[in-house]
Amino acid sequence: MKKIIPILAGGALAVLALAFDQVPAKITVEPDPSFAEDAASNRRHPDVDTDVFLYINHWRNSIPYEGHGGFIERDILTPGDPLHPPKKGAVLKYIKAYKRAALEPNSSTKAFKSDAEQIFVLVCGGAGRVEGGGQSIRIEDGWAVFIPAGFEFRFFNSGGSHLETIMVVETVPPGFVPNRRMSVGDYHDSVPSVGMHWAHIGRGFAWDTPPKFANPMGFAIVSIDNFDIAQPHVHGPGCEEIWCQLKGSSLLLFGNRLLRQEPGEAFLVPPNNKVPHSSINATDEPMLWLYMGNRHDHAGTK
């Protein structure tokens, strides 16, 4: 028996060496992702693989400018081509803007109204209030505000720290009839949905008035418990799905790359059915993301 073991081990090593020494056939089209050992996607193919670095961006990479009555805004993702981005972050097809918007301490915006666009605002730091339509509502970390087209509003920051928000902007098509009042909601009061994609714990927003989006989209806060991983999966044409890190620093399996995602950084899943994405919490603390699903694939509009 002692003489047989080295022979078997040597034979197994020889087969393994042969497998690693094989020269793969030339790939001209990005392969479909697969967990199979002999799949074409078990190798990286830089000439045809989706450049996932174009699909993730942080607001620190953009120049600040003033918008929406006085917010200091910095782009994260911008309009472009979700299949062939012309530059980093230029991946939006259906929405107008995805950005960070902040108010400095003890400041406010001017009264602002747009008949052409609607905005979703998530507070992710600081506290303040929003006024409009005769309402004055205090907002803080975890609260969201939806401002319909044609609605005049102001944001106030009376605290000693910045009011930090993530702002998503959509344009409204001709003939669209918006809500007549703003919507304010808090995710803490909603019932969690547990188990989607293995590890996601999702919470929608408990709105006082349900928002009326022009796009078939919705928002949720998603967490992953400490030391857990979400199921890698892909999306196809018509899906505009964006994940923005809010709390913690995670690992992101993105295509065949492993990236680190920081707070204030967002990525769009390439809608080509080629790029699996999976968020990984390798820490001892829970993590939070803002999820946006703009599902034109479900609405039948691609």
CORGIBEL-V672017 format. One record per residue. SS is DSSP state (H for helix, E for strand, C for the rest). PHI is phi in degrees with one decimal (* if undefined). NEAR is the number of other ideal C-beta (glycine too) atoms within 10 Angstrom. Layout:
ss & phi & near
SS & PHI & NEAR
SS & PHI & NEAR
This chain:
ss & phi & near
C & * & 4
H & -66.1 & 5
H & -81.5 & 6
H & -77.9 & 8
H & -58.5 & 9
H & -62.6 & 9
H & -65.8 & 9
H & -64.9 & 9
H & -62.5 & 10
H & -64.6 & 10
H & -65.0 & 10
H & -64.8 & 10
H & -65.0 & 10
H & -65.8 & 10
H & -64.9 & 9
H & -64.0 & 10
H & -63.1 & 9
H & -63.0 & 9
H & -63.5 & 10
H & -74.1 & 6
H & -83.0 & 7
C & -64.7 & 7
C & -91.5 & 5
C & -69.0 & 9
C & -65.8 & 7
C & -63.3 & 7
C & -100.0 & 14
C & -111.7 & 8
C & -129.3 & 9
C & -57.1 & 18
C & -73.0 & 15
C & -70.1 & 11
C & -68.1 & 19
C & -157.9 & 12
C & -91.2 & 9
C & -66.8 & 9
C & -63.8 & 7
C & -97.4 & 7
C & -70.1 & 12
H & -62.5 & 16
H & -77.5 & 19
H & -77.7 & 14
C & -122.4 & 11
C & -84.9 & 11
C & -128.8 & 16
C & -55.2 & 7
C & -69.2 & 9
C & -125.7 & 12
C & -65.1 & 18
C & -61.0 & 19
C & -80.0 & 14
H & -67.3 & 19
H & -66.3 & 14
H & -76.9 & 21
H & -100.3 & 24
E & -127.5 & 23
E & -154.2 & 24
E & -115.5 & 19
H & -63.1 & 22
H & -63.7 & 11
H & -82.3 & 12
C & -115.2 & 17
C & -85.9 & 6
C & -71.2 & 13
E & -150.4 & 11
E & -94.4 & 10
E & -156.5 & 18
C & 50.9 & 21
C & 88.5 & 17
C & 138.1 & 18
E & -63.9 & 25
E & -90.6 & 15
E & -111.0 & 20
E & -138.9 & 19
E & -67.3 & 18
E & -110.0 & 26
E & -123.9 & 27
E & -131.6 & 19
E & -60.2 & 14
C & -178.0 & 18
C & -130.2 & 12
C & -70.0 & 23
C & -98.6 & 12
C & -139.7 & 13
C & -59.8 & 21
C & -73.1 & 10
C & -159.7 & 10
C & -58.6 & 18
C & 85.5 & 23
E & -86.6 & 18
E & -129.0 & 28
E & -81.0 & 22
C & -114.2 & 17
C & -105.3 & 19
C & -102.7 & 23
C & -85.7 & 16
E & -157.6 & 20
E & -138.2 & 27
E & -149.9 & 23
E & -97.9 & 23
E & -130.4 & 25
E & -134.5 & 20
E & -117.6 & 23
C & -70.7 & 13
C & -55.5 & 13
C & 53.3 & 10
E & -140.6 & 17
E & -151.4 & 18
C & -84.8 & 20
C & -81.3 & 9
C & -60.0 & 12
E & -139.3 & 18
C & -150.7 & 13
C & -134.6 & 19
C & -83.1 & 9
C & -102.4 & 9
E & -143.9 & 18
E & -124.1 & 27
E & -131.6 & 25
E & -108.8 & 25
E & -127.5 & 25
E & -108.8 & 25
E & -80.3 & 21
E & -122.6 & 24
E & -177.8 & 15
C & 81.2 & 19
E & -153.7 & 15
E & -176.5 & 22
E & -150.0 & 17
E & -126.1 & 21
E & -123.9 & 17
E & 173.7 & 21
C & 60.8 & 12
C & 81.2 & 6
E & -103.5 & 13
E & -137.5 & 11
E & -125.6 & 14
E & -74.4 & 12
E & -129.9 & 23
E & -151.0 & 14
C & -50.6 & 16
C & 99.1 & 18
E & -92.8 & 22
E & -124.2 & 26
E & -129.0 & 24
E & -116.7 & 24
E & -105.4 & 28
C & -74.6 & 26
C & -60.7 & 20
C & 80.1 & 16
C & -106.1 & 20
C & -87.1 & 14
E & -148.8 & 22
E & -143.0 & 16
E & -110.5 & 27
E & -127.7 & 18
E & -125.0 & 22
C & -100.4 & 14
C & -93.5 & 14
C & -95.8 & 8
C & -128.5 & 11
C & -64.0 & 16
E & -88.8 & 28
E & -99.4 & 19
E & -139.9 & 26
E & -105.3 & 24
E & -117.0 & 21
E & -119.7 & 29
E & -117.5 & 21
E & -126.1 & 19
E & -87.7 & 16
C & -107.7 & 20
C & -78.9 & 8
C & -57.9 & 4
C & 87.5 & 5
C & -70.5 & 13
C & -107.0 & 10
C & -79.7 & 17
C & -61.8 & 18
C & -101.0 & 11
C & -140.2 & 16
C & -75.7 & 24
E & -114.2 & 18
E & -129.5 & 21
E & -149.6 & 22
E & -131.2 & 19
H & -76.9 & 21
H & -62.3 & 12
H & -90.3 & 11
C & -94.6 & 16
C & -79.9 & 8
C & -72.5 & 15
E & -106.7 & 13
E & -114.4 & 9
E & 104.5 & 10
E & -64.8 & 12
C & 50.9 & 16
C & 73.8 & 13
C & -128.2 & 20
E & -70.1 & 20
E & -116.0 & 17
E & -104.7 & 18
E & -132.8 & 20
C & -78.5 & 18
C & -102.2 & 26
E & -84.1 & 14
E & -80.4 & 15
C & -74.8 & 13
C & -133.0 & 14
C & -58.6 & 11
C & -64.6 & 21
C & -117.6 & 16
C & -82.3 & 21
C & -79.0 & 17
C & -97.6 & 20
C & -80.1 & 17
E & -132.5 & 21
E & -155.0 & 15
E & -129.1 & 22
E & -154.5 & 18
E & -99.6 & 24
E & -119.6 & 23
E & -120.8 & 19
E & -131.4 & 23
C & -64.6 & 11
C & -59.8 & 12
C & 52.8 & 12
E & -144.4 & 17
E & -137.5 & 16
C & -86.1 & 21
C & -66.0 & 12
C & -64.7 & 18
E & -154.4 & 13
C & -119.0 & 17
C & -133.9 & 21
C & -116.9 & 13
C & -55.0 & 13
C & 90.2 & 19
E & -101.0 & 22
E & -114.0 & 25
E & -110.6 & 18
E & -128.4 & 25
E & -121.9 & 22
E & -115.1 & 25
E & -71.7 & 24
E & -106.7 & 22
E & -132.0 & 15
C & 83.1 & 18
C & -125.3 & 15
E & -111.7 & 23
E & -98.3 & 16
E & -124.7 & 21
E & -78.8 & 18
E & -133.2 & 23
C & 66.5 & 24
C & -108.8 & 17
E & -119.0 & 15
E & -113.4 & 11
E & -115.3 & 16
E & -108.2 & 12
E & -110.9 & 23
C & -108.0 & 12
C & -56.5 & 18
C & 90.1 & 19
E & -109.4 & 21
E & -131.7 & 25
E & -133.6 & 27
E & -103.7 & 28
C & -75.1 & 23
C & -56.0 & 26
C & -84.8 & 22
C & -126.2 & 15
C & 59.3 & 14
C & -118.6 & 19
C & -119.3 & 25
C & -66.5 & 19
E & -128.5 & 24
E & -157.3 & 17
E & -88.0 & 24
E & -126.1 & 20
E & -100.9 & 21
C & -99.9 & 13
C & -112.3 & 14
C & -96.5 & 7
C & -122.8 & 11
C & -62.8 & 14
E & -128.0 & 23
E & -127.2 & 20
E & -131.4 & 25
E & -94.4 & 22
E & -100.4 & 17
E & -124.3 & 23
E & -113.7 & 17
E & -108.4 & 25
E & -100.5 & 17
H & -68.7 & 18
H & -68.4 & 17
H & -76.8 & 11
H & -83.5 & 12
C & 82.6 & 8
C & -118.1 & 11
C & -113.2 & 10
